[in-house]
Amino acid sequence: MAFRVGVFSTKKHDREFLGQATSSLTNLDLSYLEVRLTEETAPLARGFDAVCLFVHDLANQAIVETLAAEKIRYIAMRCAGFNNVDLNACQTHGIKVSRVPAYSPYAVAEHAVGMILELNRKYFRAHTRIRENNFSLDGLAGFDVHGKTVGVVGTGKIGECFSRIMNGFGCEILAYDIQENPALVELGVAYVELETLLAQSDMISLHCPLLPQTHHLINEATIQQMKPGVMIINTSRGGLISTPDVIQGIKSGQIGYLGLDVYEEEEGVFFEDLSDQIVTDDQLMRLNTFPNVLMTSHQAFFTREALLNIARTTTENLMCWAEGKSCPNEISG
Ligand code: NAD
């Protein structure tokens, strides 16, 4: 008998890569649902044995209760972060949860570096000008990345890749983490207190998970501790940054550049084509008006290699569960 899996928040690439990964398997039967998992859509889990979720699907206590009532026994996250899942509620209802802890730290680290280069050298603005036959360099001056100090908050898999790339640029790297990464110490990265990192970095890149301890890590007080004109890059989770506080920091000039691949209120907006709709999020719209803010729609992970690895690991996790084997990627509260 095949285990039925409801894949929420399905996009074209999910169908393609998960479809390929599961095509030869007879004990997994995947159904693709385009909707996000929310309180309204949770009853759609009826008839499935498991659900497969992504970053914008919500599995809070109430939704987990609905999933349990619909006899869901397994949640396969097809992402690394699981801040959107109430693990305690899952445990209470005997629902196992797995994730894809690593699929391509390079993809995310490289995207963060791309954001630094674009904010600094303004390629998009130059390209747009040149297409209008405006070959002026006015306003395009950047800075040498070489020799600058980069602060890395969170030095796990992605933070390590990012640090190695920035080391290649000739930057001095300061790191803050609750746990030192010996490979980075060997590379010459200096672990410091957060206050020191904030005060001494020309660029700060966030690579720690969103937890109660890291929620709004970037706020009015921490922004004030930074160098005037600092560059902040967030490819981790939107909730690490207080949006009103960074808007104020940009308006005052304290923040010189802001690169966001993630945004606190991105659910229901990022990944969607809203080009013929009125976007009602005033903070998002305000961020979009600044010339020194670059936003991407949670695409840092989005490489072919990452999609392939996500599909493979998600399938392996589901197979472990279907065959009653223990799975190294299961997480508990
Ligand atoms: P990881 O678990 O390998 O590393 C996270 C690091 O953060 C660890 O070294 C950990 O010790 C550290 N950390 C934990 N609590 C901390 C705290 N309070 N202060 C400072 N550091 C702390 O994770 P990873 O694979 O490097 O991923 C990092 C984050 O990137 C994920 O949590 C996820 O939110 C985000 N991410 C984003 C995308 C994207 O497409 N934008 C894709 C994948 C992951």
Residues whose N, C-alpha, C, O or C-beta is under 5 A from the ligand:
A	BS01	NAD	A80 G81 P101 V108 V153 G154 T155 G156 K157 I158 G159 Y176 D177 I178 Q179 H207 C208 P209 L210 Q213 T214 T235 S236 R237 D261 H298 Q299 A300 F301
